[in-house]
Amino acid sequence: MRGAMEGKQVQWECINPKYKAKKKNYKNSGIVILNQCKIHKMHSFLDYIMGGCQIQFTVAIDFTASNGDPRNSCSLHYIHPYQPNEYLKALVAVGEICQDYDSDKMFPAFGFGARIPPEYTVSHDFAINFNEDNPECAGIQGVVEAYQSCLPKLQLYGPTNIAPIIQKVAKSASEETNTKEASQYFILLILTDGVITDMADTREAIVHASHLPMSVIIVGVGNADFSDMQMLDGDDGILRSPKGEPVLRDIVQFVPFRNFKHASPAALAKSVLAEVPNQVVDYYNGKGIKPKCSSEMYESSRTLAP
């Protein structure tokens, strides 16, 4: 087969031992001819990570009124002195895994569905540190602190629109495509308590994002009916935009937090992030983009290490 890789025609006779033993003039039962052979290496998620691909992790938190008044202990946003709420549990469980794939550990964090100071107009993509020029927080703990700090300053409102935040991250992912390298892959974690109200715009945004180095993880917090959200997760069929355009690849993973309420944080993180490695590989392989340097280099450096 290696000979065929060099442009030579290679052939093998097909010999039937029974016929050969019985027939004196038997030559063969046919010939297999190989005209051409190519080896196409399928790179793994680890190949891309070891090649220097960074996971750019962004968080978006639902601050709509359906969460309940944060001062009330029944609210999904209630800050208990000793027990983290569901938003914080989901954020930490997923974020602590993702931060290991991001060298600078700086995470943009946004909110949606609230009236924000100073004018108290409704926003669906505001920085929870209120610094629109630099929405990044230092580590997952920085996101937690920004979340706890911003809560008293907001007026929870609505509606639950997530298309704007998907479009915001997609803009950054779109700029990354110009490099033609496996440098940055974007993961957007959306934490929400209810069914979204801009489904048509969200479907459009996801179809557009499916062409970019980007994945969307949605964690449903609380006890709402999330059946409509399953449509965004392409496991049950191909998601299409309102115009009928299908997603290029499945980039959405939806998980209801209540399924993991009594499980370990690792179980939630495993379920939420299960599809991401294949989504990363599917994107770069589909574009014909190789890792910047291969894992073999990493392996050789390991064997040479003392």
KAGIVEN-V247341 format. One record per residue. N is the residue number from 1. RES is the residue in one letter. PHI is phi in whole degrees, 0 to 359 (none if undefined). PSI is psi in whole degrees, 0 to 359 (* if undefined). D_FIRST is the distance of its C-alpha to the first C-alpha in Angstrom with 1 decimal. Layout:
N/RES/PHI/PSI/D_FIRST ; N/RES/PHI/PSI/D_FIRST
This chain:
1/M/none/326/0.0 ; 2/R/295/329/3.8 ; 3/G/298/321/5.3 ; 4/A/294/333/5.2 ; 5/M/292/335/6.7 ; 6/E/267/11/9.1 ; 7/G/93/1/10.3 ; 8/K/271/149/9.3 ; 9/Q/273/128/9.2 ; 10/V/246/141/7.1 ; 11/Q/219/153/9.3 ; 12/W/227/136/10.6 ; 13/E/280/140/14.3 ; 14/C/265/111/16.0 ; 15/I/253/126/18.8 ; 16/N/261/109/21.8 ; 17/P/304/325/23.7 ; 18/K/293/315/27.0 ; 19/Y/295/321/26.9 ; 20/K/296/324/25.8 ; 21/A/288/328/28.8 ; 22/K/270/324/31.2 ; 23/K/254/127/30.3 ; 24/K/289/322/30.7 ; 25/N/269/10/29.0 ; 26/Y/293/129/26.0 ; 27/K/255/303/22.7 ; 28/N/194/173/20.4 ; 29/S/256/12/20.6 ; 30/G/143/171/18.1 ; 31/I/230/132/14.7 ; 32/V/265/123/11.7 ; 33/I/246/128/10.3 ; 34/L/251/112/7.5 ; 35/N/275/324/9.4 ; 36/Q/211/145/8.4 ; 37/C/219/131/6.6 ; 38/K/229/141/9.2 ; 39/I/254/120/10.2 ; 40/H/249/113/13.9 ; 41/K/281/126/16.0 ; 42/M/266/112/18.9 ; 43/H/283/149/21.8 ; 44/S/262/169/24.5 ; 45/F/304/318/28.3 ; 46/L/296/324/28.6 ; 47/D/303/315/26.2 ; 48/Y/290/320/28.7 ; 49/I/293/315/31.7 ; 50/M/292/338/30.7 ; 51/G/279/0/29.9 ; 52/G/103/6/33.6 ; 53/C/291/127/33.8 ; 54/Q/261/140/37.4 ; 55/I/269/115/38.7 ; 56/Q/267/107/41.9 ; 57/F/261/124/44.0 ; 58/T/236/141/47.0 ; 59/V/246/140/49.7 ; 60/A/228/127/51.9 ; 61/I/243/136/54.9 ; 62/D/280/118/57.0 ; 63/F/243/37/60.7 ; 64/T/279/160/62.1 ; 65/A/296/337/65.5 ; 66/S/296/346/64.0 ; 67/N/288/341/63.1 ; 68/G/92/157/66.8 ; 69/D/299/122/69.1 ; 70/P/302/340/67.4 ; 71/R/281/346/70.9 ; 72/N/268/134/70.9 ; 73/S/296/344/69.3 ; 74/C/277/349/67.9 ; 75/S/290/145/65.9 ; 76/L/291/342/62.1 ; 77/H/259/9/62.7 ; 78/Y/295/130/65.4 ; 79/I/265/100/65.1 ; 80/H/278/139/66.1 ; 81/P/297/335/67.1 ; 82/Y/238/345/65.1 ; 83/Q/234/116/62.6 ; 84/P/294/145/59.9 ; 85/N/283/177/59.8 ; 86/E/296/326/56.7 ; 87/Y/299/314/55.8 ; 88/L/291/321/55.7 ; 89/K/299/314/53.9 ; 90/A/293/317/51.0 ; 91/L/300/311/51.0 ; 92/V/291/318/50.8 ; 93/A/300/315/48.3 ; 94/V/279/317/45.7 ; 95/G/297/323/46.7 ; 96/E/291/335/46.5 ; 97/I/284/312/42.8 ; 98/C/296/327/42.0 ; 99/Q/293/341/44.0 ; 100/D/288/346/41.6 ; 101/Y/254/13/39.0 ; 102/D/231/114/41.6 ; 103/S/292/324/42.6 ; 104/D/272/349/46.0 ; 105/K/55/33/47.1 ; 106/M/249/122/49.1 ; 107/F/239/120/49.0 ; 108/P/295/136/50.6 ; 109/A/227/128/52.8 ; 110/F/234/162/54.5 ; 111/G/235/163/56.9 ; 112/F/213/152/57.7 ; 113/G/87/15/60.6 ; 114/A/237/159/63.5 ; 115/R/273/128/66.4 ; 116/I/244/150/66.0 ; 117/P/290/158/68.7 ; 118/P/271/337/70.5 ; 119/E/276/346/71.0 ; 120/Y/57/48/69.5 ; 121/T/266/153/67.5 ; 122/V/287/135/64.6 ; 123/S/229/146/61.2 ; 124/H/244/12/57.7 ; 125/D/200/52/55.8 ; 126/F/266/148/58.2 ; 127/A/287/130/57.4 ; 128/I/285/349/58.9 ; 129/N/267/4/60.0 ; 130/F/61/21/61.8 ; 131/N/246/91/60.1 ; 132/E/296/333/58.3 ; 133/D/284/334/57.3 ; 134/N/216/84/55.6 ; 135/P/280/6/54.8 ; 136/E/282/144/52.8 ; 137/C/243/148/53.9 ; 138/A/278/102/53.2 ; 139/G/73/173/51.0 ; 140/I/295/325/51.4 ; 141/Q/297/325/54.8 ; 142/G/295/322/55.7 ; 143/V/295/316/54.8 ; 144/V/300/315/56.9 ; 145/E/293/320/59.8 ; 146/A/295/320/59.6 ; 147/Y/299/311/59.5 ; 148/Q/294/327/62.6 ; 149/S/286/325/64.4 ; 150/C/280/334/63.9 ; 151/L/309/311/65.0 ; 152/P/293/343/68.7 ; 153/K/267/353/68.6 ; 154/L/260/157/66.9 ; 155/Q/249/109/68.4 ; 156/L/297/133/66.0 ; 157/Y/218/244/65.8 ; 158/G/164/182/63.2 ; 159/P/280/185/61.4 ; 160/T/268/85/58.0 ; 161/N/253/121/55.8 ; 162/I/248/352/52.4 ; 163/A/301/318/50.9 ; 164/P/301/321/52.6 ; 165/I/285/327/50.9 ; 166/I/295/318/47.4 ; 167/Q/295/325/48.0 ; 168/K/295/313/49.2 ; 169/V/290/324/46.0 ; 170/A/298/327/43.9 ; 171/K/297/317/45.6 ; 172/S/294/319/44.4 ; 173/A/295/325/40.9 ; 174/S/294/322/41.0 ; 175/E/295/327/41.9 ; 176/E/293/330/39.0 ; 177/T/297/338/36.5 ; 178/N/293/338/37.8 ; 179/T/285/338/36.1 ; 180/K/58/26/32.5 ; 181/E/232/161/31.7 ; 182/A/271/71/31.4 ; 183/S/261/314/34.9 ; 184/Q/221/132/37.1 ; 185/Y/238/133/36.7 ; 186/F/258/132/40.0 ; 187/I/240/123/41.3 ; 188/L/253/119/44.6 ; 189/L/261/116/46.5 ; 190/I/253/123/49.3 ; 191/L/252/117/52.0 ; 192/T/219/153/54.3 ; 193/D/259/356/57.0 ; 194/G/207/179/56.9 ; 195/V/290/135/55.5 ; 196/I/286/152/54.8 ; 197/T/259/349/57.1 ; 198/D/248/53/55.0 ; 199/M/302/317/52.2 ; 200/A/298/312/51.6 ; 201/D/294/325/51.3 ; 202/T/293/317/49.1 ; 203/R/300/317/46.6 ; 204/E/299/315/46.5 ; 205/A/295/321/46.0 ; 206/I/291/318/43.1 ; 207/V/300/317/41.3 ; 208/H/297/315/41.7 ; 209/A/293/338/40.6 ; 210/S/293/346/37.4 ; 211/H/268/1/36.0 ; 212/L/243/164/36.9 ; 213/P/285/79/35.7 ; 214/M/203/142/38.2 ; 215/S/230/152/38.9 ; 216/V/238/126/42.3 ; 217/I/247/126/43.6 ; 218/I/244/123/46.9 ; 219/V/249/120/49.0 ; 220/G/275/119/52.0 ; 221/V/258/142/55.0 ; 222/G/92/194/58.0 ; 223/N/248/24/58.7 ; 224/A/291/166/58.3 ; 225/D/277/109/56.6 ; 226/F/259/17/53.1 ; 227/S/301/324/51.8 ; 228/D/293/332/51.5 ; 229/M/291/334/49.3 ; 230/Q/298/335/46.6 ; 231/M/296/328/45.9 ; 232/L/288/333/44.7 ; 233/D/276/114/42.1 ; 234/G/290/11/39.4 ; 235/D/294/331/38.7 ; 236/D/263/6/40.9 ; 237/G/155/173/39.8 ; 238/I/276/122/38.9 ; 239/L/288/138/41.5 ; 240/R/232/153/42.9 ; 241/S/287/167/45.3 ; 242/P/303/335/48.7 ; 243/K/274/357/47.4 ; 244/G/97/1/44.6 ; 245/E/285/127/41.7 ; 246/P/279/158/39.2 ; 247/V/294/146/37.8 ; 248/L/290/323/34.4 ; 249/R/206/158/33.6 ; 250/D/285/116/35.7 ; 251/I/241/1/37.5 ; 252/V/250/135/40.6 ; 253/Q/234/122/41.3 ; 254/F/248/132/44.8 ; 255/V/222/126/46.4 ; 256/P/282/128/50.1 ; 257/F/298/329/51.5 ; 258/R/300/335/53.8 ; 259/N/292/344/50.9 ; 260/F/237/16/50.5 ; 261/K/304/322/54.2 ; 262/H/252/13/54.5 ; 263/A/262/172/50.9 ; 264/S/284/156/49.8 ; 265/P/304/327/48.9 ; 266/A/296/325/45.3 ; 267/A/293/319/45.0 ; 268/L/296/311/46.0 ; 269/A/300/319/43.7 ; 270/K/297/317/40.7 ; 271/S/292/317/41.4 ; 272/V/292/321/42.1 ; 273/L/262/3/39.1 ; 274/A/304/323/36.6 ; 275/E/270/348/34.9 ; 276/V/298/313/35.0 ; 277/P/305/316/31.8 ; 278/N/293/326/29.8 ; 279/Q/294/321/32.0 ; 280/V/297/310/31.3 ; 281/V/297/317/27.5 ; 282/D/300/320/27.8 ; 283/Y/295/305/29.9 ; 284/Y/291/321/27.9 ; 285/N/296/320/24.5 ; 286/G/297/330/26.2 ; 287/K/268/355/27.5 ; 288/G/71/27/24.3 ; 289/I/262/122/26.2 ; 290/K/270/160/24.5 ; 291/P/301/149/26.6 ; 292/K/296/324/28.7 ; 293/C/215/147/27.3 ; 294/S/278/161/24.7 ; 295/S/292/341/25.6 ; 296/E/298/323/23.6 ; 297/M/297/321/26.5 ; 298/Y/295/317/28.9 ; 299/E/297/317/27.3 ; 300/S/294/324/27.4 ; 301/S/292/329/31.0 ; 302/R/290/319/31.9 ; 303/T/290/334/30.7 ; 304/L/276/344/32.7 ; 305/A/292/146/35.8 ; 306/P/291/*/38.6
